[in-house]
């Protein structure tokens, strides 16, 4: 083999190696997170997750529109799932691991070994004592869900048997602001609350408007959101108290807000799940 041929062969082999490495890097830089479309730059804000190789995210299910699926292993889309996917992508983490946890334990800071929780969690001073929160990423109101045909108004809601999710801001809102004549019934999760409403065990379910709108959308007309209260609440990602990754995750969430990624997720997943805009729901005054 001549020197010229040798030189061209070596150069070609070297180029092939560079291209192969680039292809491998490209493949590594474009992991799949279910059906989510990721934006921004891979590994632009890296951090070390609690469990290597995965972003561990806690949620209290069900949460249609936010987390679409019947179990953690079947989640492939939804506003908060795809928000987690985008956080993982910008952190350079190739996998999102979903953990379904009890609501009371989550907001009480009793769960362990996770990076963040995304579960339509309202930021409150009381919760800040035991957990940390991200910058707000969603504004929330308190919605009133009833069975179709049930006559519930802002004037008579105090006379109704109301159900709430224990440990939620909805529970304290009903007790402290609506002040029903009968003590509100508390349930350990959204599933139990909505099952009780459908089974005529309660007359009204009060929780976040975004959540009751999603439930209305999947009820095939049997449940209706008749009103909402403006509480000034906002949702935030929940972090373990003292998380070393809080600052960088906040930076990522702020970038997702600024570049319009979260707005697009809302347009794609929440509007479809709710079947109605929150702006179409009457805003009630407290009795």
Secondary structure, DSSP 8 states (H G I E B T S, - for coil): --HHHHHHHHHHHHHHHHHHHHHHHHHHT----TT----S-TTTT----SBTTBEEEEE-S-BTTTBBSSSGGG--B-HHHHHHHHHHHHHT---EEEEE--HHHHHTT---S-SEE-S--B--TTGGGTEEE-S--EEEEEEEEEETT----TTTGGGS-EEEETTSHHHHHIIIII--SS--EEESSHHHHHHHHHTTS-SEEEEEHHHHHHHHHHTTTSEEEEEEEEEEEEE--EEETT-TTHHHHHHHHHHHHHTTHHHHHIIIIIHHHHSS-GGGS-B----
